């Protein structure tokens, strides 16, 4: 077989890739110019076809083979009649121009390929992707079988020679090439279709978003906005770009942020749950800041955005302004409060149900809503006849639990009811349990309001008037209409006037008893008149905050919102507005300001305020400016020994004493745990020193700690003074700190000893341990130490360890220390903490730090079963092992409140039995020798 034939056909087939480029170029022409696109496609494909035919494999003179059959059949299959016809006609013309014996066969191949491709497109084109590969392969085989059949148009015997040479390459190369080219073009076609659909879809949803009255938005997983629709400007008063730049704290008030935080936390938990539904949506109602600082209510419907792997990448949401609905709901709640007094109030549906949920009472409004006569309702099963089927099981279960006393009746509950004509009306219920003469639950009394229109945001004029009436009657303040004159003579005042001012509305009408101007605090009257004048001149809404004097002579902060009412001539006819009490808001603002600048524990200024005051006072007018720095000595020991509550008491006592000495112009601040800083304007070094002496005297006289003993509150202090304007205030601070540190070095030893002595005294008073026990241990331990040949430093440490080993018990509760019976497991857990507490106390004191490690280990056992570290054998410090033996011996042989004594012989036997398990056997042996010799002597 001719190898050149195979190579020529393969090379010729590679030229078909140009078809892919032409197919891509055809998409550059608009879809609306479909005919033009088909004609141009046909012409371009014809060019490719002619190029392929111009470089064929010439098997014999006038007999050419190329891949035109693949190109033409696929054109028919994928592009349709017009491109195929153009390509076929031009290819036939070109083949005729070539002439030769194979001309007739070439024309036939072109024609058959075009017809088969078009027929295949019409009747056999596969709709399902999984059959396309086989379908295209079958078409390729069919087309080229037909091409081989066309070889019979060449005279015999030349046709037989051609059959032998060409059959195998054609049937192996051409169908496969047809499949590959078809799949490539089909993939390109589907990609283009998908891109177009995606473009149309994106355009569609973008138009929806841009024209929606709701806010449509997307965010990342942390709810940082990545897109928001233009409607945000109408609802929130800001551009989309500005909205996306704002943080969550700038968008939402704290209560809404709490809801968002809980929502995100719950979503993260659900994401971690493999069984949770991934296509979740959430609807939540939140308050949102507008750019002017006002709040709007938004109903946010959120769904999850995921990447291709299903991982949560963000959220898609629609936010709807429901502020009017929320105000309507608030108004309705107030009206329902009034309905408790009246049984048959207008627009309130009232029904009573017995224990079996049968109707025993229904009012006129209830019949009107249901569209029934009273006799058609009384006695009927309420849930079965008037509740939609989808809600029945839920309500039956809830009703049964309430009647049985297993569930508190819902005070307010919303559910739909069925009217006589099958319409569903949403009713907001207020429920109350009914009791019989035996105080047993006999049923439920419910008053309901039809809120269908409110829920659908389709309020009519009557409902609007009702809401206005309820709003005016229950407004937390007063609505008014007054003259535009200096007295603000009232034409109308709502009932809220009395709660706001202490004056009845009729007292203000037409200045009967007094004018409203008299109620306004004097310092605000002129400013208020000028602000109203400006609002009238600019014909804009009025807003102002000021104070009024109530009838009981108290001051209240109020917010007034109003507007001018004008005649047709533009003259001011009256002023209308509302005035509400904002005193609590002002107090909260003042409290927040106080908390921002003050230390919560002591009430002194905090470091933030101190740093600000330092900058403010660092001016020539305040020179000389002195700085005092004070630090409580021994605070860490107090915290370790008595707990942080006692330490806090010391800090508060110190702050109280400092505050008592300071002048009004001074700035006392707590700037650290036990550190205080004072700024003293117009105070020279002499005056600052007097201030320190006054503070020292106050500290020495303090008796608030350690059982009322004076002198134990010790504070190191230092001061520095800035006299020269060019000198930095930092220099005065450094001088004060250096002064304080110097004093701290001088006072540290005596003070720590005083505190530690107080701690020991407290420990002896609270526990069964005595100072005599400690001294006996010191004697026993020192004898063992001498026998071991320990140096004097170790003997001194042994004596100190004997005195301090149980100091940690000061941190254990009295009820545990003094319990007569056996300790519980929890109580033992607490008791076992005393070595660690003792370690911390002594570690904080330089004089006693040398025995802190021995105190920590004095309850370890030789076998490793002790506490707190579980040390074993020689891992336990030698001094701790000596103390353990001596302590056990003294505890067994000396009288205790909670335990009987035993003889020394019995105690020695007990030590022997526990040697090698609880105690160091060598120490036990040495100790027994010592006490035995003493007995003999």
JOTAJO-V859912 format. One line per field, one symbol per residue. ss: DSSP state (2 for helix, 1 for strand, 0 for the rest). phi: phi as a letter, one per 40 degrees, with the letter a starting at -180 (. if undefined). burial: 1 if it has 16 or more other C-alpha atoms within 10 Angstrom, else 0. A space follows every 10 residues. Layout:
ss = ???
phi = ???
burial = ???
//
This chain:
ss = 0022222222 2222002222 2222222200 2222222222 2222222222 2222001111 0011100222 2222222220 2222222222 2222222200 0022222222 2222222222 2222000022 2222222222 2222222222 2220000222 2222222222 2222222222 2222222222 2222222222 2222222222 2000111111 0000111100 0222220002 2222200222 2002222222 2222222222 2200000000 1111111110 0000111111 1111110000 0111111111 1022222222 2222222200 0000000011 1111000111 1102222222 0002220000 1222220022 2222222222 2220000000 0111111100 0001111111 1111100000 1111111111 0222200000 2222222222 2222001111 1100000001 1110022222 2000222210 0000022221 0222222222 2222222200 0111111110 0000111111 1111110000 0111111111 1022222222 2222222100 0000102222 2222222002 2200111111 1100222222 2202222222 2222222222 2000001111 0000111111 0000222222 2222222222 2000000000 0000111111 1100000022 2222222222 2222222222 2222222222 2222220000 2222222222 2222222000 0222222222 2222002222 2002222000 0000222222 2002222222 2220022222 2222222000 0000000000 0022200222 2222222222 2220000000 0002222222 2222100010 2222222222 2222220
phi = .ccccccccc ccccccccdc cccccccccd cccccccccc cccccccccc ccccbcbcca dgbbbabccc ccccdccbbg ccdccccccc ccdcccccgg cccccccccc cccccccccc ccbbcccccc cccccccccd cccccccccc ccccdccccc ccdccbdcdc cccccccdcc cccccccccc cccccccccc cccccccccc bccccbabac ccgccbaacc cccccbgacc cccccccccc cbcdcccccc cccccccccc cccccccccc bbbabbcbcc ccgcbbcbcb bbbccbcccg ccbibbabbb cbdccccccc cccccccccc cbcbccgbcb bbbcccgccb aacccccccc gbcdccbdgc cdccbbbddc bccccccccc ccccgcaccc cbabacbccc cgccbcbcbb bbcbbcccgb cbibbbbbbc bdccccfbcc cccccccccc cccbcciaca bbccaccfdc cabcccdccc bgbcdcccdf fdbacccccc ddcbcccccc ccccccccfb cbaababbbc ccgccbcbbb baacbbcccg cccabbibbb cbcccccccc ccccccbbcc cbgccccdcd ccccccccbd cbccbbbbbb accgcccdcc cbgccccccc cccccccccc ccccccbcac badbbbbbbb cfbccccccc cccccdcccc ccbcbfggcc gccbbcbaba bcbcdccccc ccccccccdc ccccccbccc cccccccccc ccccccbccb ccdccccccc ccccccccgc ccdccccccc cccbcbcccc cccccccbcc ccccccccdc ccccccccdc ccccbdcbcc bcccccbcbc bdcgccacbg cbfcccddcc cccdcccccc ccbbcbccac cbcccccccc cccbcgbcbc cccccccccc ccccccc
burial = 0000110111 1110110010 0110010000 0000001111 1111111111 1110011000 0011111111 1111111111 1111111101 1101100100 1111111111 1111111111 1000100000 0100111011 1011011101 1111000010 0100010011 1011111110 1100100010 0000000000 0000000011 0011111111 1001111111 1110110111 0011000100 1100011001 0000001000 0000000100 0000111111 1000111111 1111100000 0101111111 1100110110 1111110010 0001100111 1111101111 1111111011 1001001101 1110111100 0100000110 0110000010 0000011111 0001111111 1111000000 1111111111 1101000010 0000001001 1111111111 1111001111 1111111101 1011111111 1000111011 1000100110 0100110010 0110011111 0000111111 1111100000 0001111111 1100000000 0000001110 0111111111 0001001100 0111111111 1111111111 1100011101 1111101110 0100011111 1001111111 1111100110 1100110110 0100110000 1111111111 1110000010 0111111111 1001000100 1100110111 1111011010 0011011101 1111100000 0001111111 1111111111 1100011000 0000001000 1111111111 1111100101 1111111111 1111011101 1110011111 1111111011 1110000000 0001001100 1101111111 1011001100 1000000
//
